[in-house]
């Protein structure tokens, strides 16, 4: 469509464009502008007031020498792998079991598994902080009851900080992924399962040779969401370690999103925080493309 034709069409249907304009106006103000401005800001040195100083790729070069950035990068990767690999596997198995005709009270189980997802992050963190209490926490009470030593979740070398975060995230997001997998399973033709049973296939064989190949697009979707959620994880580690300093002892719970927040809003290094945010964005895009290459192949490939 040429420019004159487009302009004529807009004048002819101006009422329709007026009705849809609020969305685009709000998107430009709160969506496009922050993205473009943060890209511009990543090449500046600015503390939020006063003139900006253009430093080119100085903020990006600073990343390579920032030890705390690499600590946050390592923590984020460890937490992501430790959480999402078992969590997605467990969610897939639970969805397969709930999709079985032998399971009763399916709606009850769906509700129970999905409830953590709709619970407030702050409320969940408060409950888990109470459970992780060193002296009076529920977990340590159970450990002492069976003769095991109590765990100092937030002290020592900080070793137990990551497991504490991992347990919370797994508890909260397993049901969400299970519901997605269950929706994908219900879209598979039941005649395939019936034919497999007639041929004498066992449940593990049905799972590996029918369910997994046909769920490939759904698995790709959940893995991409996991990449995004894992790399940008903020709520859980921030709420759990907020009283122990930046990420707790030895920064063991410091993630990339927390580091962006710390640099941008606590230290006032807005340009550096913007550069870190764009590095995170590039990392998400790269991992998503790799994931699409792996899971985007057809099952027969």
Secondary structure, DSSP 8 states (H G I E B T S, - for coil): --HHHHHHHHHHTHHHHHHHHHHHHHHIIIIIHHHHHHHHHTTEE--SSS--EE-TTHHHHHHTT-HHHHHHHHHHHHHHHHHHHHHHHHHHHHHHHHTSTT---HHHHHHHHHHGGGS-HHHHHHHHHHHT-TTT-HHHHHHHHTT-----SSSTTSHHHHHHHHHHHHHHHHHHHHHHHHHHHHTS-HHHHHHHHHTT--HHHHIIIIIHHHTHHHHHHHHHHHHHHHHT--HHHHHHHTTSSTTSGGGTT--HHHHHHIIIIIS--HHHHHHHHHHHHHHHHHHHHHHHHHHSS-TT-
